[in-house]
Amino acid sequence: MDVRHSHGTEVHVVRACYEDDAADLIAVGGAHSVEVLLLTESSCKTIANFHIGSRITALAWSSRVSSPSSTDDWSIELAAAGADFSLYLLSKSASEEEEIFPFGGGLSGHHGKVNDMTFCGGRSEDSSRYVATVSDDKILMVWDLHPSIDLTSPPSPGSEPPSRPQPTAYVITFPHPLTSVNSHPSTSKELLVSDCRGSIFLTDWRSDPDENEQDSWRNSSVVELVEPRALADAFAGPSAKWSGSVAWRRDPSADFVGAAYGSRFTLWDMGNLYGGKPYRTGTSFAEGGSQFRWCPTYPDYFAVSTSSPAKGAVIHVHNVAYVHAQPTVFQIAPRPLYVRSFDFVACRGIPRIVAAVGREVIVFYIGVDS
């Protein structure tokens, strides 16, 4: 049975939590706030609401999270990006109300729309310490949310000192606007970064930068993956709309990387890189794919959405083992609605997808009991 939740404004971003103790939590980013939903098989309820004051453009879950369904002493923590380019760390617990900690604003942060973000501490004790953000300003920033030194200016007379040190950022510049970022499921140093022209960079953000800052993106890039058709289209003429979404397969080996560019999806086998060329490619949406997501509970499944309303709100689900077969098509809503954002729910059992369609969040199963 489908679960539907009305957010009250247009829903721009949805993110499911992949942590074992909080797999039933969904973050919803709207026109001015972030809502956290507790999901059951047949319903959902709001357990937190953070008023940001600007449209949400990206969300990422921290590992410091536990659901009310798993413990009475539950807590949530996630990061959000607003349309004003500011960043926010959001937290709430069973004993404390919502707290919003702004950072990365003004001269210290991004100067373009923040398109994606991810926590990137791997499975180490730093798993909630570092968050990476990418933007139209061609910059990848990795933020240290718990810096060992406080670099903020002393408070002016009569004002209250800040509650915590301001995060510091490690900056890597790229040649073109960046569209998505994804952290390795188990290591703490590798990031996948995609740009608007069909290139994907496997970036070791902990490596020492070279003195030549103009090529800093090359110095930090371990491997550059290329989607040939998207790259050719980019050089042939400007794209009508920047797009590109990349993700590691959600299993410990992370042996596959998947991406959606233009009308195609592309898979790379990280064990056999073929000089950076794809392992498999296929057609997703003729009108252009928007987001690519791997299923965290059944790693062979991946899904692609489109931001075109030509056929309504539609998601295609594929299986790696039958990558050239026709996808399973899920028609969620009619035209002119479309899928603005989606994610796989990490609960065990039959996989579910959560999708942002208009003012609603819709959760549906992609299979049935056998």
N, C-alpha and C positions, 0 to 999 in steps of 0.2 A: 504494500500500500504506500502511495506517495504521501510525503509529509510536506505541508505548505506553511510558510510563515511570512506574514506581511511585515516588512521593515518600516514602512511609513514614508520612505523616500526611495528614489531610484537606488538600487543596489549596484555598486561598482566593483566590489571585490568580495570574494568568499575564499576562506582558507580553512581546511580541515586540519585538526591537530593529529600528528602521527605518533605522539608519545603513547606508550602502552597504557599508562594510568589515566589518559585523558583522550582516548580515541573517539569518545562520543561528544567532543566539543567542536563547535563550528564558530569561526569568527566572520562577522559580516560587516563590511565597510560601506557606508551610505554617503549621502550628500553632506553630512556634517558630524557623524558619530560612528563609533564602532560598537557593535552589539555582539555578545558572546552567548551562543545557544547551547543548551544541553539537550542532546538528541536521544530519543528512544526509538523503538521499532515503529511506533505509530504516532508520535507527537514530538514536540520540542517546546522548551520554555527558556525565557531569557534569564540568565544568572548574573549578567553584568552589562552595563551600558556606559560608554565613555563619550562625553561630548567634546569633540575636537574643534569644531567651528569651521572646518573646510572640508571639501570633498576628499574622500579617502582614495588614494591611488595604488597603495600596496600594503600588504599585511604579512607578518611572519610570526610563527609560534616559537617561543622559547622552550627549552627543555625543563624549565622550572615551573612545571604545571601538573596539577592533579585534579581529577574531576570529583564533584560531589557524589557521583555514583561509586567511587572507589575508596573514598575516605571522608570522614567528618571534618578533618582538618585540611580541606581542599584549598588550592590556590591557583591563580592563573597569572601568566605573564606573556605578553606579546608586544611586538613592535608594529608601528603604523607610520605611513607617510601620507602627508596631506598635499592638496593641490597648490598650496603656497610654498612647497618645497621643504617644509619643516618636518622633523621626525619626532616620534613620541614613543616612550616606553610606558606601556599600560599594565597595571597590576591590580589585583584584588584577591582577597582571601576570605575564608569563613569568618575571620575575626576582624577584618579591616575593610573599609569601604574602597570604592574605586579611587585609584591614584594615577594621575597623568604627569609624566616627567618629560618635558620638551627638551630636545637637543638638536644640534645640527642646523640651527637657523642662522640667518644673516650671512656674514662673510665666510663663516667656517664650514658651511655646508654646500649642498647642491644649488645650481642656478638654472635648473631645468626640471621638467616633470620627472619624479622618481617612479620608474616603471615597474620595479620589482625589488624584493629584498628577501634575505634569508639569514638565519643564524648559521654560523660556520665554525663552531668549536668542535665538531665531530662528536665522539662519545666520551671525550675527556672531561675533566673538571671544568674546562673552559667552554663547555657546550652552550652555556647561556651568557658568556662574556662578550662574544664577538658577533656583530651583525653586519652583513654586507648589503650595500645598496647600489643600484645602477640607475642611470638617468639619461635623459636626452642631451645633457651637457657633456656627454662622451666620457664620463668619469665613473670608475668603480671606487667606492669608499668602503673600507672595513673599519667599523667603529668599535673601539674598546669601551664597553659600557661600565667597566669597573677599573679605571686607570689607577696605577699605583701612586701617581703624583697628580696634584690638582693644579691645572694650568689656568684656571679662571682668574679674572681680575678680582681684587678685594672688593667687597660690597661697599657701596656709597654710604656715607653717614646717615643713620636713621632707617636704613633698609635691612631686611632680614638676610642672613647669610643663606646660600643655597643649601638644600637638604642633602645634596650629594655632589661629588665632583662632576663637572661636565665631561662627557665622553670625548676621547681623542680619536682622530681618524688617520688611517693609512690610505694614501691616495694613489691610484694607478689610472693614468690617462690612456684613452684609446683613440683611434682615428675617426670613428663614426659614432653616432648616437647608439646607446645600449638599450636593449629591449627586455632582457631577462637575465637572472642569475640564479644558480642552483648549487647547493653545497653537496659535497660527497657524503653519502650516507654514514660513513664510518671514520674517515680521516678528517683531520682538523685544518688542513692547509690547502686543499684543492677546491677550486670553484670553476663552474662552467659559466661563461659569460657569452651571450649572443648579441650581435649588433644588427642594425637594420638592413645590412647589405648582404647577408647570407653567410657570414663567418661566425664561427664559434671558437672560443679560446678556452683551453683548459689551463687555468691560471694558478700558479703557486704563489699565493699572496704573502706567504711568510719568507720568500726568497729575498735576498738583499738586492735593492735596486742598483742599477748601473749609474755611473756618473752622467751619462748622456740621457737627460730627462726626456728629450724629444721622442725617444724610442722606448720609454719605460714599459709600454704595453708588451713589446716584444721580449724584453728582458725577463718579465714575470711569466710569460706564456710558455708552458711546457710543450703543448701540442696545439696546432691550429687545425680545426676541422672545417671543411668547406662543403657547402651545399651548392654544387656547380650551377644549377639552373637559376637559383635565387641570386647568385653572384653575377651571372650573365645578365639577368633582368635588371639588376641594380646598375650595371655599367651601361646598359642599353638606353636607360632613361630613368628619371626619378619615379619611385613608387608612389602610387596614389595615397598610400597610408603605410607608415612604418609598422612592421610586424615582425615577429620572430619569437619563438618560445622554445626553451631547451630544458631538458631534465635528465638526471641520472636514473637508471632503473633502481627501484627501491628494494634492493637486496644487498647483503653484505659485500658481495663481490663487485657490485656496480659495474658489470661487464658490458652493459649496453648504455649508450646515450641516444636519446631520441629528441627530435626537434620538428616543429611545424614552421614552414616557410612558404608563403604564397599558397599555391594550390596543392602543395605536396607535404607529406611527412617523410622524414629521413631517419634512419637508424645507423649508428656506428658501433662496431664491435671493438671495444677498447683493447682486446687481446690481439687483434689483427687489424691494424689501422689502415692498411693499403695506401700509405702515403697521405692519410687524412681524408681519403674519399669514402663515400658512404658504403655501408654493408648492404643495406636495402633501402629502396625508395618506393613510394607509392602515392597515388592521388588521394587527397583527403576531401577537399571542397574546391570545386572549379572556381568559386567566387573568392576563395582565399581562406586558409585556416588561421586561427587566432591563437589558441592556447593548446599546449601539449602536456598531458599528465600521465604518469605511470600509476598503476594500481599498487598500493603498498602491501596489500594482503595477498594478491595473486599477481606476481611480478610479470607474468607473460601478457597481461592485459595493459593496453594503453588506450587513451582516448584523445580525440581532437575536436575542438569546437570552431565555429566561425562567428565572426562579428557582423556578418552580412545578414540583413533581415529578409533576403530574397526567398528563402524557404522556411522562414520562421525560426524558432528556437530549436536547433538541432545539434546533437552530439553523435559522433561516430566512435564506436568502440572496436578496437582491433585486437588480434591475438598474434604475438610474435611468431608462433609456430605456423600460422597460416596467413602470413603478412600480405600475400597477393590475393587472398580471398576478399570478397565483398565485406565491408564492415557491418556490424550490427548498428542499425540506425535508430536513434531515440528521438522522436518528435515530441518536444516538451510543450511547445505553445505555438499558435499560429502567427502568421505575419500580422503586424510589423514588428512583433517582439523578436528578440534574439538573445543568445547567451552572452552576457557581458563578462562573466567569469565562472569557472567551475573547478571542482576538485573531487578526488576520490575520498570517501569516508574510510577511516582506518579501522573501523570495527570489524571483528572477525565474523565469518559467515558469508552469506551471499554479498558480493560487493555492491556498494551503493555510491551514487554520485550526488553531490550537492551542486546546484546551479543557481546563478543569479540571473533572473529573468524579469525585467521591468522592476517593479517594487517588491517582488516576491523572491523568497528563497525556496527552491523546490528540491526535495530529496527523494530519489527513486532508486529502486533495485535494478540491476542490469541482468538479472537471471531469476530463476525460480528453483525451489527445492526439487532435487532429482528423486 
